[in-house]
Amino acid sequence: MYENDGQFVRSFGKGLLRSVSDLALASDDCVIVLDEDSYVHMFSEHGDHLSKFKLTFSLHKGRIAFHHSSEHVVLADAGDGYAYLHIYTKDGELVRSTRIYVEGIGESLRRMIVTAEGHVALLNTPTSFTRTWKVFIVC
């Protein structure tokens, strides 16, 4: 963690996290971390480990976001022509999992956001065949 002026404050997760693939800001300034071993960890703004839950699926190169009004953790992954969305409560209960056909989406996601209305936007990285970055609004 760093201050706005670039001063280092602290690091967290040592011994708990294996290989972090993404993180997002949750309610109460908590940080949710997606670890590549299929766990989602919740940390306080001071870096204290609050909780974790195991995903019911494995991610290829998944991304994580938080929908503040519902307090749901949203995870996304992409495969050839499909986006996979998984919604959990912040306590780790699976709410919904879905596969959506998305024409032109590739296998590698760079970023994901969830709007206040619950729409999901995915940023897809270019492949060797296409040199353009694409943004997909999937729901």
C-alpha positions as CSV (number, residue, x, y, z in Angstrom):
1,M,0.0,0.0,0.0
2,Y,1.2,3.5,-0.8
3,E,0.1,7.0,0.1
4,N,-1.2,9.4,-2.6
5,D,2.3,11.0,-2.6
6,G,4.0,7.7,-3.4
7,Q,5.2,6.9,0.2
8,F,5.2,3.2,1.0
9,V,2.8,2.4,3.9
10,R,2.7,-1.4,4.2
11,S,2.4,-4.7,2.4
12,F,0.0,-7.5,3.4
13,G,-0.9,-11.0,2.7
14,K,2.6,-12.6,3.2
15,G,2.2,-16.3,3.9
16,L,-1.5,-16.2,2.9
17,L,-1.3,-15.4,-0.8
18,R,0.3,-17.6,-3.4
19,S,-0.1,-15.8,-6.6
20,V,-2.4,-12.8,-6.9
21,S,-4.2,-12.3,-10.2
22,D,-6.4,-9.3,-9.3
23,L,-7.8,-7.1,-6.5
24,A,-10.6,-4.7,-6.0
25,L,-12.0,-2.3,-3.4
26,A,-15.0,-3.6,-1.4
27,S,-17.2,-1.8,1.1
28,D,-15.8,-0.2,4.2
29,D,-12.4,0.2,2.4
30,C,-11.8,-3.5,2.5
31,V,-9.6,-5.0,-0.2
32,I,-10.7,-8.2,-1.9
33,V,-7.9,-10.2,-3.5
34,L,-8.2,-13.0,-6.1
35,D,-5.5,-15.6,-5.6
36,E,-4.7,-18.0,-8.5
37,D,-5.3,-20.9,-6.2
38,S,-9.0,-20.2,-6.5
39,Y,-9.4,-18.3,-3.2
40,V,-10.8,-14.9,-2.6
41,H,-9.3,-13.1,0.4
42,M,-10.8,-10.1,2.2
43,F,-8.4,-7.6,4.0
44,S,-9.1,-4.5,6.1
45,E,-7.8,-1.2,4.9
46,H,-4.9,-1.7,7.3
47,G,-4.0,-5.1,5.8
48,D,-5.5,-7.4,8.4
49,H,-6.8,-10.6,7.0
50,L,-10.6,-10.8,7.6
51,S,-11.8,-13.8,5.7
52,K,-11.4,-16.0,2.7
53,F,-13.5,-18.4,0.6
54,K,-12.8,-21.0,-2.0
55,L,-14.3,-20.6,-5.5
56,T,-16.5,-23.4,-6.8
57,F,-14.7,-23.3,-10.2
58,S,-11.2,-22.6,-11.5
59,L,-10.3,-19.5,-13.4
60,H,-8.0,-19.3,-16.4
61,K,-7.1,-15.6,-16.1
62,G,-9.9,-14.3,-14.0
63,R,-10.7,-10.8,-12.8
64,I,-12.6,-9.6,-9.7
65,A,-14.8,-6.6,-8.9
66,F,-17.2,-5.6,-6.2
67,H,-20.8,-4.4,-6.7
68,H,-21.2,-2.0,-3.8
69,S,-25.0,-1.7,-3.6
70,S,-25.6,-5.5,-3.5
71,E,-22.2,-6.2,-1.7
72,H,-21.6,-9.0,-4.2
73,V,-18.2,-10.2,-5.3
74,V,-18.2,-10.5,-9.1
75,L,-15.7,-12.7,-10.9
76,A,-15.2,-12.9,-14.7
77,D,-13.2,-15.2,-17.0
78,A,-13.2,-15.5,-20.8
79,G,-12.9,-18.3,-23.2
80,D,-13.1,-18.4,-26.9
81,G,-16.3,-16.5,-27.7
82,Y,-17.7,-16.7,-24.1
83,A,-17.6,-14.6,-20.9
84,Y,-18.1,-16.5,-17.7
85,L,-19.5,-14.5,-14.7
86,H,-19.7,-15.8,-11.2
87,I,-21.4,-13.8,-8.4
88,Y,-20.8,-14.5,-4.7
89,T,-21.9,-12.9,-1.5
90,K,-19.0,-11.3,0.3
91,D,-19.3,-14.3,2.7
92,G,-18.6,-16.7,-0.1
93,E,-22.0,-18.1,-1.0
94,L,-22.5,-18.6,-4.8
95,V,-25.4,-16.5,-6.0
96,R,-25.2,-17.1,-9.7
97,S,-22.9,-18.4,-12.4
98,T,-23.5,-17.9,-16.0
99,R,-21.9,-18.2,-19.5
100,I,-22.6,-15.5,-22.0
101,Y,-21.8,-15.7,-25.7
102,V,-19.8,-12.5,-26.6
103,E,-18.8,-12.3,-30.2
104,G,-15.1,-11.4,-30.6
105,I,-14.0,-11.9,-27.1
106,G,-10.7,-13.7,-26.6
107,E,-9.3,-15.8,-23.7
108,S,-7.4,-13.1,-21.9
109,L,-9.0,-10.4,-19.8
110,R,-7.1,-7.3,-18.7
111,R,-9.6,-5.5,-16.5
112,M,-13.2,-5.7,-15.3
113,I,-15.5,-3.2,-13.7
114,V,-19.1,-3.3,-12.4
115,T,-21.1,-0.2,-12.6
116,A,-23.5,1.0,-9.9
117,E,-26.4,-0.4,-12.0
118,G,-24.7,-3.8,-12.1
119,H,-23.5,-3.7,-15.7
120,V,-20.2,-5.6,-16.3
121,A,-17.5,-4.2,-18.6
122,L,-14.6,-6.4,-19.6
123,L,-11.3,-5.2,-21.3
124,N,-10.0,-7.9,-23.5
125,T,-6.3,-7.9,-24.4
126,P,-5.2,-8.1,-28.0
127,T,-4.2,-11.4,-29.5
128,S,-1.5,-12.2,-32.0
129,F,-4.3,-12.0,-34.7
130,T,-5.7,-8.6,-33.6
131,R,-3.8,-5.7,-32.4
132,T,-6.8,-3.8,-31.0
133,W,-8.0,-3.7,-27.4
134,K,-11.7,-4.3,-27.0
135,V,-14.2,-3.4,-24.3
136,F,-17.3,-5.6,-23.9
137,I,-20.4,-4.7,-21.9
138,V,-21.8,-8.1,-21.1
139,C,-24.8,-7.4,-18.9
